[in-house]
Amino acid sequence: MKRNKSLLVLSLAILSSFTTSLFAQEAAKEKEEAFSFEASYVGDLINNLSGGIKTGSSYLGMANIRLGFDTEKAELWNGGQFYVNAANTHGATPSADMLGDIQVISNIEAGNHSYLQELWYKQVLNKVELTVGLQDLNVEFANSQYGSLFMNSSFGILPVISTNFSAPIFPLTTLGVTAKWNPSEKISILGAVYDGNPTDFAFNPYNVKWRLSSGDGVLAITELQYNTTVNSLPGTYKLGAYSHRHRFKKNGVINSPDYNLVGFYAYGDQEVWKRNNKALGLFAQLGYSPSDVSTNNYYIGLGTNYTGLFSEKGSDILGLAIAHQHFTDGLSSETTIELTYHYLLTKNIFIQPDIQYVINPAGTGETLDNCFTCNMRFGISF
């Protein structure tokens, strides 16, 4: 009996030790998950076959390292998140030197820089999210799920923002405060205020010199997001408005910093057909800026994505889109048509052959022949 009791005590001790060790490992795992790490690289080979400034080939690339820290998973306090995104861009600038298009054929074109893209803290308070720090406007505002497939910059941030003033978007961002209210699963209301003038790389090479001065002005933006289903297929619709107060230079004249540039935009992403892992989605972008100092007064972007063309698992996407930008200062409107195909080789590696045709490239202010480019993008992430 004593022997059995001793064995029972020993067994309980071993079980207790094992359980304590297991809980300790789980706790350590939770602490490890509080930190997140991601690294990625995207490279573009651009080949201009005709038109523009000159024909030829060029290469450009972008590397990113992203670090996150979740205060709730670290058992510090609920709803907190720190985030850092460091970037390096390198290689040629094909739109500036070879094509002459103003919409920018590659959305990673930025020159040779190593810098901070984002550095912010987010606090979630019930249905409200508050973010403070160095932010990229296009992460939360004026973005399209289907448009993000394409290489041309206009399908990311619409030109009535990127062309008309210095916005806190790739590659240069500024300090800002963003608030997001989610009253329901379908509706989100966003608002943000940013420093109105990102300091140029010439004076701020690593984007760590942040200045807030009265001459910079203020950019304020708000957006309503609505998630819905049409015939059981998901869709997202967005309406936005912005106001930018800053010194503007147009036709050689510097306007008063009290002049206000305003604009409006609408986005729509809608899946219209789905069968197993195959799906068809449509998107539309509309932008309008009626202010006298606007160079680009309206923009229209339309496109479609087809998932699962050759892959039964849905690991490939074929996209076709058109971007039309209209100008107010006598330049001919610029229109870009893009056909692209994104294919996952592995979970972490993709390739993306791409064709773009640019009608009336307007970036130089001179009359240029239409461009026809055949491009190749690849990406690695881990």
N, C-alpha and C positions, 0 to 999 in steps of 0.2 A: 504493500500500500504506500509506504514511504517512497519507494522507488518510483511508483507511478506518479506520485505527487511531485517528486523532483523533476521527473521528465516533463510533467505538465508546466511547471514553473519555468523550466529551461525553454520549452517550446514557446511559451508566452513571451519570454524575454527575447528570443530570436525573432518572433513575429513582430514584437514592438520595435525592435531595432530595425528590421526590414522596412516596416511601415514608416518609421521616422526618416529613414534614408530615402525612401520613395517620395515622401512629401518634400524633403529637402531638395531632391532633384527636380521635382515639379516646380517648386518655388524658384530655384535657380533658372529653370527654363523660362518661367514667366518673366524673370528679371532680364534674361537675354532677349526676349521678344520685345522688351520695351525699346530696344535699339533696332533700327532698321537701316539697311545699307543697300544701295543700288548703284551700279555703274553701267554706263552705256556708251556706245560709239556709233555714229552714223556718218557714212561717207557718200558723196555724190560725184559721179563722173558725168560732166556736162559736155555734150557734143553739139555745137551749132553748125548745122549742115548748110544753111543759107540765110541770107539777110542779116539784119542788125548792124552792129559796128564792124564786125569781122567774123569770119568763120574760124573754126578751130575747136580744140578740146581743152578742158581744164578740170582740175580736181579740187574739192574742198571737203572739210570734215568738221565734226563737232563731237567732243567728249564731255560727258557729264558724270559727276559723282554726287549722289544724293544721300544725306544722312537725316534720320528722323529719331525723335525720342518721345515716347508716350508716357506721360507722367502717371496715368492711371494704371498701366501695366507694370510700372515701376513701383506701384503702391505708395505714391507720394500724395497726389491729389487727383480728383476726378476731372476728366475732360480737357486736360492740357496736352499740347503737342508743340514741340520745337522742330524746325525744319531748316535744312541748309542745302542749297543746290549750287555747286561750283561748276563752272563751264570753261572749256577751252575751244575756241574756234580757230581754224587755220586753213591755209590754202588760198585758192584764187577767189576773185569776185566776178563771176561770169556776167551777171546782169549789168554791173557797172562798167566793165571793160570790154565785153564781147557782144552782148545782146542789145543793151540799151533800153530794156523794158523797165517800166516804172513799178510794175506789180511784183517784180522779183521772182524769177523762175525757180529758185531754190530757197526754201524757208529756213535754211541754216547759213545763208550767206551773211557774213559779218566782218570779214577780215581776220587778222591775226591778233587774238586777245585771249588772256586768261583772267577770269574775273568771277565775282559773286553774282549769280543770277537771282537767287532768292535767299532770304534770311529772315524768318518770321516766327512769331509765336501765335498759336490759335488756342482759344478757350471756348469750350462748348458749355453753355448754360441752358439746360433744358432744350428748348426749340430754337435757341439763338446761338450763332457762332460768331465770335469776334476774332479778327486777325490783325496783328500789328507788326509792321516791319517792312523789309525790302520785298516787294511783291511784283509779280508779273500779272498785269491786268487780264491778259488773255487766258489765264488759267481758270478764272471764275466767270469772266464776262465775255460776251461776243464770240463764243466758240461753237463749233458744230461737230457732233460725233462722226457723221459721215464725211464732212469736209476735211477732217483731220487726216484722212487717208492720203490726200494729195500733196504734191511737192510744192506747188505754187503758193506763195505767201498769202495771196488774197483769200484762199480758202481757209486760212487760219483766222487772222484778224482782218476785218474788212477795211478797204482803203480809205473810207471816209474818216477813219480814225488814224491809220498809220501814215497816210499821205498829208493830212491837213495840219498836224501838229506833232510835237515830240511827246509821244505817249510812253508810259512805263510798260513796254513790251520788249520781247527779244530784239536786240541783245541787251539794251540798257533799261534797267528798272529803277524805280524810285521808292522812297518811303511812302507808306500809306496806311490807312485804316479801313478795313472792310467789315461790314456787318451782314450776316445772312440769317433771315428768319424763315423757318419752315413750319408754317401753321398747319400743314397737313402733308401727307405723303405725295400729293399731287402738285402742291404749290410751294414755291420758294420766292422770297423777295430779297433782293440784294441791293446794297448801297455801299459806295466807297468814296473816299477822298484821298487824292494823291498829290504829292509835290508836282507842280505843273511843268517842270523842265528838268529832265534827266541831265546830269552833268556829263559832257562829252568825254569820250575815252582819252582825248588829248590832254585833259586836265584831271581825269579820274580813271587811270588805266586799269585798275583792278575793281572798280565800282565799290570802293570802301570809303570814299570821301563824300559824305552826304551833307549837302548844304540846304538849309531852308531859308530863303530870302524872299522879300516882298516882290522882287522882280521876277521870281520864278512863276508866280501865279498859282492857280489851283485847278486841278481837274476833278470834277465830281461826276459820278456815273451811277445810274440805277438800272436794275433789270428785274423783270417779272418772268419767272420760269413756270411752265405748266406741263406736267407729265400726264399723258392720257393714253387711252387705247382706242383704236379704230378697228372694228371687226376683230377684237382680241389681239391686235398687233400694236406694239408700243410706239409712241411718238412723243417728242419733246418740242415745245414751242416757246419762243422767247421774244419779249419786247423790251427795248432798252432806249435810254436817252442819256445824253451827256452834255456837260458844259465845261468849256476850257477857257480860262482867263489868263492871257499871257501876251507878251510882245510878239506880233506877227510881222513878217517881212514879205511883202508882195509887190512885184514890179519895182523893186529897189527902194520901197518906202517902208519904214518901220512904224507900225501902228501903235497906238497907245496901249499900255498894259491893261487898261480898263476895258478894252474891247473884249466882248464875250463871243466865242465861237460855240455854236450849239449843233447838235445832230441827233438823229434818231435811227434806230435799226430794228430789224425783225429777222429772226432765224426760225427755221422749221426743219426737224428731222423726223421722218415717218417711215416705218417699215410697212410695206404694202403687200408683201407676199412672203410666205415661209412654208417650207416643207422639209422636215427632218433638219439637216444641217445646212440646207440651202435657203437663201433669203435675198430679197430685193428691197433696197431702201432708197428713198429720195430725200434730197435736202435743197433748201433755198435760203439765200441770204439777200437782204435788201438794206441799203443804207442811204440816208439822205441828210445833207448838211446845207441849209439855205443861207448860211452867213456869208457876208460879202467877202471875207478873207479866205473862204474855202477854195482851195485849188481843185479838189474833187468834190463836186456837189451831189453826185449820186452814183451808186454802185449796185449791180445785180449779179448774183452768183447762183448757178443752178447745177445740180449734178445727181448722179445715181451710183449706187454701189451694189454689186452682185456678189454674194458670198457663196463659195462652194462650186465654182465653175468647173474645176478639174479635180477638186479634192472632196471625197465623200465625208471627210471629217470637218469640212468647212474651214480649212486652214489657208485658203487663198481668197483674195478679194479683187475683183475687176471694177475699175471706176472710170467714169466719163463725166467731165464737168466743163463748164464755161464760165468765165469771169469777165464782166464788162465794166470798165471804169470810164466815167465821163468827166471832162475837165471844163473849167470856166474861163481859162486864160488863153483861149485860141488854139490850144493843142488838140489834135485829133484824138477821138476816143480810142482807148486801147482795149483790145479784147484778146483773151487767151483761152484756147481750147486745150484741155489736158486729157490724155488717155493713159491710165496707169494700171499696173498689176502687181499686187503685193502677195508674196508667197513665203510661208514659213518653212524653212528647211529643217529647223529643229525648234524646240520651245524657245530658244534664245537667239536664233539667227534667222534673218530674213533677207530676201533680195526683192528689188522692186524696179523692173524695167519701166520706162516712162517716156512718153512722147508729148511734146508741147508745140503748139503753133500759135505764134504771137502776131496779131494783126495790128499794124501801126505802133510799133514800139515807141514810147513817148518819153523815155527817161532822159534823153539828151536835149530835148527841145528842138531837135532837127528832124527832118523827114527821113525815115529809115525804111528799108525794105522789110517785109514781113519775115519773121524768123521761123525756122523749122528745126527743132532740136530732138535728138534721141539721147536719152539719159539712162543712167543706171545708179540706183541707190541700194546700199546694203546697210544692215544694222546688226549689232551684237549687244546683248544685255546680260547681266548676271547680278 
